[in-house]
Amino acid sequence: MPPTPSGRDRRTYDPNRTRRALIQQVEAVTDAAHRLTPAQLVLPSGLPGWDVHHLLVHIAQQIDAIPRQLGRPETDVSTEPPPARAPRSPRAAQTPRAPQSPRAPQASQAPQVSLSRWALSTATHAERLDAVTRQEAAVVVDGPARVDQAVADLEPVIESAVREDLLVPLEAGPMRMLDFTVSRLVELVVHSDDLARATGVRVALDRQATAATVRVLADALAAKAPGGAVEVRVPPFAVVQAVEGPRHTRGTPPSVVETDPLSWIRLATGRLAWGEALEGGRLRAGGERSDLSGVLPVLG
């Protein structure tokens, strides 16, 4: 797999694969939520100040963020073509598009928010999201039922969730609906792993959802620490170059970091410390610039 150029800001994602991954990951976390016992709901989640009940409420919020964004009046049809994507097989299923009333294009529009920019901005919103989660968790009695409610709200808009021609409003600017849904996949994968680690209940991670999460986090690293001195490998899903310094063009790069997908997700989100991963054999790093502890995590 060729490395992604350092600083690459827009990787493309297939709408059909994204929709299927969303469905599978939502089903997996919903199933896990209903297998939890009352004792497990009050266990620490591993996130500061949250128990498992808080975590379920937050997961539900990530699911119903999609219908909430689609229902906002500011959501608009983009006047720009979607980013080019590699041709698909003629047999590949096409995602049907829901009817949309035409709207006049906006006279001025902020630059679109990429997935890398979204990931790197999450830390600035962490306190507000924590407060929102705590506020709702205090009034929600049944966490699994709250997840069910979010899933019910998602189902009618699942096709629109992967539209490339819709722009949804975020604080930092507009984001393509497909990219926003990919960002929800990232949240679901990360928090599915949180739920499994906190409770011991198996939560399946969909392969495509895991792949998207790995790639988003790898691209965010390349955007945060642009350069070509270090090659970061997360087989079989991603290879990126990052960190300022000599760029290699052939042969073995001067500095290489390699880890497995789940370890990378935990490293990139602050769930796993760099030193712990090295000592446990979950991470291999060689070369003078291979210590990435100073630029991780990339998702707040």
C-alpha positions as CSV (number, residue, x, y, z in Angstrom):
1,M,0.0,0.0,0.0
2,P,1.6,3.3,-1.0
3,P,1.9,5.9,1.8
4,T,-0.5,8.8,1.9
5,P,1.3,12.1,1.3
6,S,2.0,14.1,4.4
7,G,-0.6,16.7,5.1
8,R,-3.2,15.1,2.8
9,D,-6.5,16.6,3.9
10,R,-9.2,14.8,1.9
11,R,-9.3,11.1,1.5
12,T,-12.5,9.9,-0.2
13,Y,-14.9,7.4,1.3
14,D,-17.3,5.2,-0.6
15,P,-21.0,6.0,0.3
16,N,-22.2,2.4,0.1
17,R,-19.5,1.0,2.2
18,T,-19.9,3.8,4.7
19,R,-23.6,3.2,5.0
20,R,-23.1,-0.5,5.5
21,A,-20.4,0.1,8.1
22,L,-22.6,2.5,9.9
23,I,-25.5,0.0,10.0
24,Q,-23.2,-2.8,11.2
25,Q,-21.5,-0.7,14.0
26,V,-24.8,0.7,15.2
27,E,-26.2,-2.8,15.4
28,A,-23.2,-4.1,17.2
29,V,-23.2,-1.4,19.9
30,T,-27.0,-1.6,20.3
31,D,-26.7,-5.4,20.9
32,A,-24.0,-4.9,23.4
33,A,-26.0,-2.2,25.3
34,H,-28.9,-4.6,25.8
35,R,-26.6,-7.3,27.2
36,L,-25.4,-5.1,30.0
37,T,-26.4,-5.9,33.6
38,P,-27.5,-3.2,36.0
39,A,-24.1,-3.7,37.8
40,Q,-22.2,-3.1,34.6
41,L,-24.1,0.2,33.9
42,V,-22.5,1.8,36.9
43,L,-18.9,0.6,36.2
44,P,-16.3,3.3,35.4
45,S,-16.2,3.9,31.7
46,G,-12.5,4.7,31.6
47,L,-13.4,8.3,30.6
48,P,-13.0,10.9,33.3
49,G,-16.1,11.2,35.5
50,W,-18.3,8.9,33.3
51,D,-19.8,5.6,34.2
52,V,-21.1,3.2,31.5
53,H,-24.5,4.8,31.7
54,H,-22.9,8.1,30.7
55,L,-21.1,6.3,27.9
56,L,-24.3,4.8,26.5
57,V,-26.0,8.2,26.5
58,H,-23.0,9.7,24.6
59,I,-23.0,6.9,22.1
60,A,-26.7,7.6,21.5
61,Q,-25.9,11.2,20.9
62,Q,-23.4,10.3,18.2
63,I,-26.0,8.2,16.4
64,D,-28.7,10.7,16.4
65,A,-26.3,13.5,15.5
66,I,-26.9,12.4,11.9
67,P,-30.7,12.9,11.8
68,R,-30.2,16.1,13.8
69,Q,-27.8,17.6,11.3
70,L,-30.0,16.5,8.3
71,G,-33.0,18.2,9.9
72,R,-31.3,21.5,10.5
73,P,-32.6,24.3,8.2
74,E,-29.0,25.4,7.4
75,T,-28.2,22.1,5.7
76,D,-27.8,22.9,2.1
77,V,-27.0,21.4,-1.3
78,S,-23.4,21.9,-2.3
79,T,-22.6,23.8,-5.5
80,E,-19.2,22.2,-5.7
81,P,-18.6,18.7,-7.2
82,P,-17.7,16.0,-4.6
83,P,-14.0,15.0,-4.5
84,A,-12.9,12.6,-7.2
85,R,-13.0,8.9,-6.2
86,A,-11.5,5.9,-7.8
87,P,-13.9,4.2,-10.3
88,R,-16.0,1.4,-8.8
89,S,-17.0,-1.8,-10.4
90,P,-20.0,-1.5,-12.7
91,R,-21.7,-4.0,-10.5
92,A,-21.3,-2.0,-7.4
93,A,-24.6,-0.9,-5.9
94,Q,-25.5,2.7,-6.2
95,T,-26.7,4.7,-3.2
96,P,-30.2,6.1,-4.1
97,R,-30.5,9.8,-3.3
98,A,-33.5,11.1,-1.4
99,P,-35.4,13.9,-3.1
100,Q,-34.2,17.3,-2.2
101,S,-35.8,20.6,-2.9
102,P,-33.4,22.9,-4.8
103,R,-32.1,25.9,-2.9
104,A,-30.4,29.0,-4.0
105,P,-26.6,28.7,-3.6
106,Q,-25.2,30.8,-0.8
107,A,-23.3,33.9,-1.9
108,S,-20.4,33.3,0.5
109,Q,-19.4,30.1,2.3
110,A,-16.7,29.2,4.7
111,P,-14.1,26.6,3.6
112,Q,-15.4,23.0,4.0
113,V,-14.3,21.2,7.1
114,S,-12.3,18.1,6.3
115,L,-12.2,15.0,8.4
116,S,-8.6,15.8,9.5
117,R,-9.7,19.3,10.6
118,W,-12.7,17.8,12.4
119,A,-10.5,15.3,14.3
120,L,-7.9,17.9,15.4
121,S,-10.6,20.3,16.5
122,T,-12.4,17.9,18.8
123,A,-10.3,18.8,21.9
124,T,-11.6,22.3,21.8
125,H,-15.2,21.0,22.1
126,A,-14.5,18.4,24.7
127,E,-15.7,20.3,27.8
128,R,-18.9,21.3,26.1
129,L,-19.7,17.8,25.0
130,D,-18.9,16.5,28.4
131,A,-21.4,18.9,29.9
132,V,-24.1,18.0,27.4
133,T,-23.5,14.3,28.1
134,R,-23.7,14.7,31.9
135,Q,-26.8,16.8,31.6
136,E,-28.7,14.3,29.6
137,A,-27.4,11.3,31.5
138,A,-28.8,12.8,34.7
139,V,-32.3,12.7,33.3
140,V,-32.2,9.5,31.2
141,V,-33.2,6.5,33.2
142,D,-32.6,3.7,30.6
143,G,-29.4,4.0,28.6
144,P,-30.1,1.1,26.2
145,A,-33.5,2.5,25.5
146,R,-31.9,5.9,24.7
147,V,-29.7,4.1,22.2
148,D,-32.8,2.4,20.7
149,Q,-34.4,5.8,20.3
150,A,-31.4,7.2,18.5
151,V,-31.4,4.2,16.1
152,A,-35.1,4.7,15.4
153,D,-34.4,8.3,14.5
154,L,-31.5,7.3,12.2
155,E,-33.3,4.6,10.2
156,P,-35.5,6.9,8.1
157,V,-32.5,9.0,7.0
158,I,-29.9,6.3,6.5
159,E,-29.6,6.9,2.7
160,S,-29.3,10.7,3.1
161,A,-26.6,10.1,5.7
162,V,-24.1,9.3,2.9
163,R,-25.0,11.9,0.4
164,E,-22.0,13.7,-1.0
165,D,-23.9,16.8,-2.2
166,L,-25.2,17.9,1.1
167,L,-23.4,20.3,3.4
168,V,-24.2,20.3,7.1
169,P,-23.3,23.2,9.4
170,L,-20.6,22.8,12.0
171,E,-19.1,25.5,14.3
172,A,-16.0,25.6,12.1
173,G,-17.8,25.7,8.8
174,P,-19.8,23.4,6.5
175,M,-18.9,19.7,6.2
176,R,-20.0,17.2,3.5
177,M,-22.7,14.9,4.9
178,L,-20.8,11.8,3.9
179,D,-17.7,13.0,5.8
180,F,-19.9,13.9,8.8
181,T,-21.2,10.3,8.8
182,V,-17.6,9.0,8.6
183,S,-16.9,11.1,11.7
184,R,-19.7,9.4,13.5
185,L,-18.2,6.0,12.5
186,V,-15.0,7.2,14.2
187,E,-16.9,8.1,17.3
188,L,-18.8,4.8,17.3
189,V,-15.7,2.6,16.9
190,V,-13.8,4.5,19.6
191,H,-16.6,4.3,22.0
192,S,-17.5,0.7,21.2
193,D,-14.0,-0.2,22.2
194,D,-14.4,1.9,25.4
195,L,-17.6,0.0,26.2
196,A,-15.9,-3.4,25.7
197,R,-12.9,-2.5,27.8
198,A,-15.1,-1.1,30.6
199,T,-17.6,-4.0,30.8
200,G,-15.9,-7.0,29.4
201,V,-18.9,-7.4,27.0
202,R,-17.8,-8.1,23.4
203,V,-18.6,-5.3,21.0
204,A,-17.9,-6.3,17.4
205,L,-15.9,-3.7,15.4
206,D,-17.0,-3.7,11.8
207,R,-14.0,-4.1,9.5
208,Q,-15.0,-1.1,7.2
209,A,-15.8,1.1,10.2
210,T,-12.4,0.2,11.8
211,A,-10.6,0.9,8.5
212,A,-12.3,4.3,8.2
213,T,-11.4,5.1,11.8
214,V,-7.7,4.1,11.3
215,R,-7.5,6.2,8.1
216,V,-9.1,9.3,9.6
217,L,-6.8,9.2,12.6
218,A,-3.7,8.6,10.4
219,D,-4.6,11.5,8.1
220,A,-5.1,13.7,11.2
221,L,-1.6,12.8,12.3
222,A,-0.2,13.7,8.9
223,A,-2.0,17.0,9.1
224,K,-0.9,17.8,12.6
225,A,2.7,16.9,12.0
226,P,3.3,17.4,8.3
227,G,6.5,16.1,6.8
228,G,8.1,12.9,5.4
229,A,10.6,11.8,7.9
230,V,8.5,9.1,9.5
231,E,6.4,6.5,7.8
232,V,3.5,5.4,10.0
233,R,2.1,2.0,9.1
234,V,-1.1,0.5,10.3
235,P,-1.6,-2.6,8.2
236,P,-3.8,-3.4,6.4
237,F,-5.6,-0.1,6.4
238,A,-3.2,2.9,6.3
239,V,0.3,4.2,5.6
240,V,1.1,7.9,6.0
241,Q,4.2,10.0,6.1
242,A,4.5,12.6,8.9
243,V,7.0,14.8,10.9
244,E,9.4,17.3,9.4
245,G,12.7,16.0,8.2
246,P,14.3,14.2,5.2
247,R,11.7,12.7,3.0
248,H,12.4,9.2,1.6
249,T,11.5,8.3,-2.0
250,R,12.5,4.7,-2.2
251,G,13.7,1.8,0.0
252,T,13.4,1.7,3.7
253,P,12.5,5.1,5.3
254,P,14.8,6.5,8.0
255,S,12.1,6.3,10.7
256,V,9.2,3.8,10.8
257,V,6.3,3.3,13.2
258,E,4.1,0.3,12.9
259,T,1.2,-1.0,15.0
260,D,-2.1,-2.9,14.6
261,P,-5.4,-1.1,14.0
262,L,-6.9,-1.3,17.5
263,S,-3.6,-0.2,19.1
264,W,-3.4,2.7,16.7
265,I,-7.0,3.8,17.5
266,R,-6.2,3.7,21.2
267,L,-2.9,5.6,20.7
268,A,-4.4,8.3,18.5
269,T,-7.3,8.9,21.0
270,G,-5.2,8.9,24.2
271,R,-6.5,5.5,25.4
272,L,-3.0,3.9,25.2
273,A,0.2,5.6,26.2
274,W,3.2,5.5,23.8
275,G,5.6,3.9,26.3
276,E,3.0,1.3,27.4
277,A,2.5,0.3,23.8
278,L,6.2,0.0,23.2
279,E,6.8,-2.0,26.4
280,G,3.8,-4.3,25.6
281,G,5.0,-5.1,22.1
282,R,2.0,-3.5,20.5
283,L,4.1,-0.9,18.7
284,R,7.4,-0.9,16.8
285,A,9.2,2.3,16.3
286,G,12.7,2.8,14.9
287,G,14.7,5.8,13.8
288,E,15.6,9.1,15.4
289,R,12.3,10.8,14.7
290,S,10.0,7.8,15.4
291,D,8.9,8.9,18.9
292,L,5.4,10.3,18.2
293,S,4.4,10.7,21.8
294,G,4.7,14.5,21.4
295,V,2.0,14.7,18.7
296,L,-0.4,12.2,20.0
297,P,-3.3,12.0,20.6
298,V,-4.9,13.6,17.5
299,L,-8.6,13.1,18.7
300,G,-9.6,14.9,21.9
